[in-house]
Amino acid sequence: MKNLFIVLIFSFSAGLIAQSSLGNIKLRPEYYQTDLSKKDLEKLKTSKTFFVLPTQFSERYNKEEYQSILDKAWTINEIEIIQKEDIKKYVKIGNSFIKFKSISVNTGKSSYAFNYLKLGVVNKIKKKKDGGVSWFEDFYGVVFFTTNVDARMDMVKMKDTVYGDLLDYRLGYIKNYVQQLNTGIRDSKSYNIYDDYVNEKHIKNLKEKKLFIPQNMIYGFNAFTGKAREKSSTELFEDYTYDYEVIDENELSDNILNNEEPFYYLIYHQKNAHKMITIVEGTTGEIVYRKHTKLSYNIKPKDIRMLIKKINK
């Protein structure tokens, strides 16, 4: 897999997160969200949605592959895949766009980096003097992605250009993230990446069902130097007495795309000094467990012990 150019001009506090969220969203410069109103939800349910092909990943996935997941994951309204260069043809009040964005926001003291899929609804169109148009969107849904350790080390070293991969930009994960947004809109329920959550019904299934853990999530890094520290699955899961398997992330992505029987996987998200441990049901994308911890950077054995307590409760 080729290295992915992620974003320019980072500083130490660059944002590193992976999770979907649904609400009225602001990046100001960090992250802020309130619940959607009935009017907001009506906009989302009655709009036509356009998925803009991310040019950054054109060598990884093609239009047909994105179409295969959107046909299954997005059911609330009509969705069409378009090329990035054609987006202005479809700008109309009330139309929705899902598009990949990579930006940094500078506060003067620090910068925050965001690599994400944005779900926005056009609310205003402005004609330019040159005959072109600009437009504004209500920001309603987001899927953030996590950079790998190589990119984090570049950030810490204050490099102007950062290279690396996004750990969870895999077609299977994207399918689950889109399913989460779709289900939230369908059921008129906002949800926030910072909210702890347990699905009492599903969590008990982990007593009998195997838990899958993607290999590229089993690692640690020094939050001040960015240096990677190897972690073993034996160390992290030594207290987990139920069945689990560490699996290649691409194989896990394929399982999400192809499995019809319910299965569960763990994914680890880290945003600045915020850590999220999440369990997902792979066929529906349903969140089974989410635990948010402040001032923490690495997945630790005690995170797994907290999960065990919820399973045994």
Solvent accessible surface area in square Angstrom, and as a share of the most:
residue,aa,sasa,rsa
1,M,141,0.63
2,K,153,0.65
3,N,117,0.60
4,L,17,0.08
5,F,95,0.39
6,I,5,0.03
7,V,10,0.06
8,L,86,0.43
9,I,107,0.54
10,F,7,0.03
11,S,17,0.11
12,F,95,0.40
13,S,28,0.18
14,A,3,0.02
15,G,5,0.05
16,L,14,0.07
17,I,5,0.03
18,A,0,0.00
19,Q,2,0.01
20,S,0,0.00
21,S,0,0.00
22,L,0,0.00
23,G,0,0.00
24,N,46,0.24
25,I,4,0.02
26,K,118,0.50
27,L,38,0.19
28,R,152,0.55
29,P,36,0.23
30,E,44,0.20
31,Y,23,0.09
32,Y,94,0.36
33,Q,22,0.10
34,T,63,0.37
35,D,108,0.56
36,L,16,0.08
37,S,55,0.36
38,K,181,0.76
39,K,148,0.63
40,D,15,0.08
41,L,15,0.08
42,E,98,0.44
43,K,66,0.28
44,L,3,0.01
45,K,68,0.29
46,T,97,0.56
47,S,11,0.07
48,K,60,0.25
49,T,0,0.00
50,F,7,0.03
51,F,1,0.00
52,V,5,0.03
53,L,21,0.11
54,P,8,0.05
55,T,71,0.42
56,Q,73,0.33
57,F,5,0.02
58,S,77,0.49
59,E,139,0.62
60,R,47,0.17
61,Y,29,0.11
62,N,77,0.39
63,K,89,0.38
64,E,119,0.53
65,E,63,0.28
66,Y,2,0.01
67,Q,56,0.25
68,S,57,0.37
69,I,3,0.02
70,L,1,0.00
71,D,92,0.48
72,K,133,0.56
73,A,2,0.02
74,W,10,0.03
75,T,91,0.53
76,I,31,0.16
77,N,26,0.13
78,E,113,0.51
79,I,28,0.14
80,E,61,0.27
81,I,9,0.05
82,I,9,0.04
83,Q,77,0.34
84,K,99,0.42
85,E,136,0.61
86,D,39,0.20
87,I,21,0.11
88,K,112,0.47
89,K,154,0.65
90,Y,64,0.24
91,V,21,0.12
92,K,133,0.56
93,I,98,0.50
94,G,30,0.29
95,N,20,0.10
96,S,1,0.01
97,F,0,0.00
98,I,3,0.02
99,K,32,0.14
100,F,19,0.08
101,K,62,0.26
102,S,35,0.23
103,I,54,0.28
104,S,45,0.29
105,V,38,0.22
106,N,104,0.54
107,T,63,0.37
108,G,71,0.68
109,K,202,0.85
110,S,27,0.18
111,S,5,0.03
112,Y,39,0.15
113,A,1,0.01
114,F,5,0.02
115,N,5,0.03
116,Y,4,0.02
117,L,4,0.02
118,K,29,0.12
119,L,1,0.01
120,G,0,0.00
121,V,2,0.01
122,V,2,0.01
123,N,65,0.33
124,K,116,0.49
125,I,62,0.31
126,K,118,0.50
127,K,171,0.72
128,K,98,0.42
129,K,219,0.93
130,D,123,0.64
131,G,67,0.64
132,G,24,0.23
133,V,36,0.21
134,S,32,0.21
135,W,56,0.20
136,F,102,0.43
137,E,32,0.14
138,D,34,0.18
139,F,28,0.11
140,Y,2,0.01
141,G,0,0.00
142,V,0,0.00
143,V,1,0.00
144,F,3,0.01
145,F,4,0.02
146,T,1,0.01
147,T,1,0.00
148,N,28,0.14
149,V,20,0.12
150,D,92,0.48
151,A,0,0.00
152,R,3,0.01
153,M,50,0.22
154,D,22,0.12
155,M,4,0.02
156,V,36,0.21
157,K,118,0.50
158,M,118,0.53
159,K,94,0.40
160,D,103,0.53
161,T,47,0.27
162,V,0,0.00
163,Y,110,0.42
164,G,3,0.02
165,D,23,0.12
166,L,0,0.00
167,L,13,0.06
168,D,0,0.00
169,Y,0,0.00
170,R,9,0.03
171,L,10,0.05
172,G,0,0.00
173,Y,1,0.00
174,I,1,0.00
175,K,16,0.07
176,N,0,0.00
177,Y,6,0.02
178,V,1,0.01
179,Q,20,0.09
180,Q,13,0.06
181,L,5,0.02
182,N,8,0.04
183,T,51,0.29
184,G,6,0.06
185,I,0,0.00
186,R,136,0.50
187,D,61,0.31
188,S,54,0.35
189,K,136,0.58
190,S,31,0.20
191,Y,45,0.17
192,N,29,0.15
193,I,0,0.00
194,Y,54,0.20
195,D,78,0.40
196,D,79,0.41
197,Y,95,0.36
198,V,37,0.21
199,N,24,0.12
200,E,98,0.44
201,K,163,0.69
202,H,33,0.15
203,I,0,0.00
204,K,67,0.28
205,N,55,0.28
206,L,0,0.00
207,K,85,0.36
208,E,153,0.69
209,K,80,0.34
210,K,68,0.29
211,L,0,0.00
212,F,33,0.14
213,I,0,0.00
214,P,0,0.00
215,Q,95,0.42
216,N,29,0.15
217,M,1,0.00
218,I,11,0.05
219,Y,21,0.08
220,G,0,0.00
221,F,10,0.04
222,N,47,0.24
223,A,13,0.10
224,F,157,0.66
225,T,75,0.44
226,G,0,0.00
227,K,135,0.57
228,A,45,0.35
229,R,114,0.42
230,E,158,0.71
231,K,47,0.20
232,S,55,0.36
233,S,31,0.20
234,T,100,0.58
235,E,78,0.35
236,L,1,0.00
237,F,4,0.02
238,E,115,0.52
239,D,54,0.28
240,Y,10,0.04
241,T,119,0.69
242,Y,50,0.19
243,D,79,0.41
244,Y,63,0.24
245,E,65,0.29
246,V,41,0.23
247,I,8,0.04
248,D,68,0.35
249,E,23,0.10
250,N,58,0.30
251,E,89,0.40
252,L,0,0.00
253,S,6,0.04
254,D,75,0.39
255,N,33,0.17
256,I,1,0.00
257,L,42,0.21
258,N,111,0.57
259,N,64,0.33
260,E,160,0.72
261,E,128,0.57
262,P,62,0.39
263,F,13,0.05
264,Y,2,0.01
265,Y,3,0.01
266,L,0,0.00
267,I,3,0.01
268,Y,2,0.01
269,H,0,0.00
270,Q,1,0.01
271,K,0,0.00
272,N,24,0.13
273,A,21,0.17
274,H,40,0.18
275,K,1,0.00
276,M,0,0.00
277,I,4,0.02
278,T,1,0.00
279,I,0,0.00
280,V,3,0.01
281,E,4,0.02
282,G,0,0.00
283,T,29,0.17
284,T,71,0.41
285,G,1,0.01
286,E,68,0.31
287,I,17,0.09
288,V,0,0.00
289,Y,4,0.02
290,R,11,0.04
291,K,59,0.25
292,H,28,0.12
293,T,36,0.21
294,K,137,0.58
295,L,151,0.75
296,S,8,0.05
297,Y,60,0.23
298,N,10,0.05
299,I,0,0.00
300,K,72,0.30
301,P,30,0.19
302,K,101,0.43
303,D,4,0.02
304,I,1,0.00
305,R,106,0.39
306,M,60,0.27
307,L,0,0.00
308,I,22,0.11
309,K,144,0.61
310,K,73,0.31
311,I,0,0.00
312,N,79,0.41
313,K,160,0.68
